[in-house]
Amino acid sequence: MASLSSSLMKPISQTSYTSLNFTDHSPNSLLLPQILSFSGLGFRGRSLGLLSVMKNSSQTEASVESTQISDVPLLCCSEAIERLRSSQESYKSKQQYLAMYSSIYGGITTDSAAMVIPMDDHMVHRGHGVFDTAAIMDGYLYELEQHLDRIIRSATLAKINLPCDRESIRRNTHSNHTGFQQDRVISNLSPSNCRKPSLYAIVIQDQSPSDQKGVKVVTSSIPIKPPQFAIMKSVNYLPNVLSKMEAEENGGYAAIWLDQEGYVAEGPNMNVAFVTKEKELLMPHFDKILSGCTARRVLVLAEGLVKEGKIRGIRVRNVTVEEGKGADEMMLIGSGVLVRSVLQWDEQIIGDGKEGPVSLALLNLIVDDMKSGPHTVRVRVPY
Ligand SMILES: Cc1ncc(COP(=O)(O)O)c(C=O)c1O
């Protein structure tokens, strides 16, 4: 391994590998893969060049000395961090990462360049991790206990041992920082020969202007996750990302999944609900989709609308597409979107094509609840 460490001291472009035997299983044969992963993406394209040297040559011994391997410099840790910082500074995002707790370094950092997750974390390259997101409004975390319940449930379903007890997760989620709005907890298990489970908590300030105008949705052609995976909030969100992209490509805000039996399921990061012609609030069952904390709270708050006579009742059951598209109102519900009216689903205009009174009343109820709800849903963040 002496040759490995000494070659790593030099930029890769200065390193020459002579007579590298690709079928060799001696320790030196480890040289290429280790350097490949060390150099990451920048090197990957060039590794194809190396492989073509192998292909074009009838020899098993491929001389790569004459091949320009890479101009990518080899950086020490502080140089890499500095480059991370400049790359972040050059990227203007509406989301600011204000603070991060990591159980790996056992502390909180406010330096966004240090808000990183180790490459060998099983969450990063195998998707073995769960997460949750809760909103912070006026210094109060909304529905913290409900989000803690869900992340612990998700971790159990994903066979992830909690890296610490519930109280420690709660404490770390209370990270003290002014002005934050969103908090995200990611927990990860690395099985057997990997790292032990880790906990990360990130505080994100979303500066996008709030927009509650009604939106269009489309039916997702990306298949919904099977119920076993849809009911847990794992980091495997590729189907969700693709379905959101499909919506945007078709001028929509979100794509709606149908379940395996063709009933209305949910959106990529929100639940859906309807107001029927009979003035009932209707929501799909949570048995094959994510049990949304906001949607569950809406079901409780909507009881007030029943008392006021604004709706006749509340039902949670299977919803057909025909019923959904023929509803008086349709809405998206979630921690990010809160309650947002849907004005059009595919080619079908919903109701009279305007934000409905029940959706608007539910939005007001949720916002009031976030600002002045009971202590069971509001926990003060100790600034
Ligand atoms: C797939 C999915 N469904 C529903 C929701 C809504 O859940 P919540 O109201 O807890 O944010 C989310 C939230 O991210 C989600 O990812």
Ligand as a Chemical Component Dictionary entry (heavy atoms), coordinates in Angstrom:
data_LIG
# 
_chem_comp.id                   LIG 
_chem_comp.type                 NON-POLYMER 
_chem_comp.pdbx_formal_charge   0 
_chem_comp.three_letter_code    LIG 
# 
loop_
_chem_comp_atom.comp_id 
_chem_comp_atom.atom_id 
_chem_comp_atom.alt_atom_id 
_chem_comp_atom.type_symbol 
_chem_comp_atom.charge 
_chem_comp_atom.model_Cartn_x 
_chem_comp_atom.model_Cartn_y 
_chem_comp_atom.model_Cartn_z 
_chem_comp_atom.pdbx_ordinal 
LIG C1 C1 C 0 -45.424 10.871 -0.347 1  
LIG C2 C2 C 0 -45.941 11.878 0.631  2  
LIG N1 N1 N 0 -47.261 11.913 0.908  3  
LIG C3 C3 C 0 -47.773 12.815 1.764  4  
LIG C4 C4 C 0 -46.968 13.752 2.391  5  
LIG C5 C5 C 0 -47.559 14.762 3.341  6  
LIG O1 O1 O 0 -47.144 14.513 4.662  7  
LIG P1 P1 P 0 -47.021 15.680 5.728  8  
LIG O2 O2 O 0 -48.361 16.327 5.818  9  
LIG O3 O3 O 0 -46.685 14.980 6.986  10 
LIG O4 O4 O 0 -46.003 16.616 5.261  11 
LIG C6 C6 C 0 -45.593 13.749 2.139  12 
LIG C7 C7 C 0 -44.707 14.699 2.805  13 
LIG O5 O5 O 0 -43.595 14.923 2.440  14 
LIG C8 C8 C 0 -45.059 12.790 1.239  15 
LIG O6 O6 O 0 -43.754 12.749 0.957  16 
# 
loop_
_chem_comp_bond.comp_id 
_chem_comp_bond.atom_id_1 
_chem_comp_bond.atom_id_2 
_chem_comp_bond.value_order 
_chem_comp_bond.pdbx_ordinal 
LIG C1 C2 SING 1  
LIG C2 N1 SING 2  
LIG C2 C8 DOUB 3  
LIG N1 C3 DOUB 4  
LIG C3 C4 SING 5  
LIG C4 C5 SING 6  
LIG C4 C6 DOUB 7  
LIG C5 O1 SING 8  
LIG O1 P1 SING 9  
LIG P1 O2 DOUB 10 
LIG P1 O3 SING 11 
LIG P1 O4 SING 12 
LIG C6 C7 SING 13 
LIG C6 C8 SING 14 
LIG C7 O5 DOUB 15 
LIG C8 O6 SING 16 
# 
